[in-house]
Amino acid sequence: MRLPLQITFRDIPPSEAIETAIRDKAMKLERYFDRITSMRVTVAAPHKNLTKGKLYDINIDITVPGQEIVVSHDKHDEHSHEDLYVSLRDAFAAAQRQLETYVGKMRGEVKAHEVPAHGRVVEVTPDSGTILTSDGREIYFHRNSLLNVEFDDLPQGAEVRFDEVEGDKGPKASSVQLVGKHHIVG
């Protein structure tokens, strides 16, 4: 293992078996991301509850370029955390999830939320209407496509969002909804 690993025991005697388990889990994280510069793991048993037994707190502090990932895993309400190995497993799983998020951001794999199609109602006929989209297209919709407003109450010029589907005569809007106070940024 290349990374500096510091293991601290609090309110619990040091154990070679626990240290080995921690080193194995730390090596797994290092194989996933080899630019970890340091890792500190604290194992504590601060709660000596007579009815639940000892509950373990695991804290992991991982230093990576430009950031520090901290996992404080103290599950005082879970009986499974009376087992030190279960506590370690859960804490390192949380550390791996945070590390995966960090690596994803570093690689530019940030989730992009697609902006729903939107526009303004420019024409309303007895059974249908037309939406003018922000890119200048006109999309037809039927009165049955409205979700959160009655067709007869739909004002011309209203801002709406919709799902665009292919109809018999070209693009068509389905699931048309009025846009409330919070306008869509596109």
Secondary structure, 3 states (H helix, E strand, C coil): CCCCEEEEEECCCCCHHHHHHHHHHHHHHHHHCCCCCEEEEEEEEEEEECCCEEEEEEEEEEEECCEEEEEEEECCCCHHHHCHHHHHHHHHHHHHHHHHHHHHHHCCCCCCCCCCEEEEEEEECCCEEEEEECCCCEEEEEHHHECCCCHHHCCCCCEEEEEEEEECCEEEEEEEEECCCCCCCC
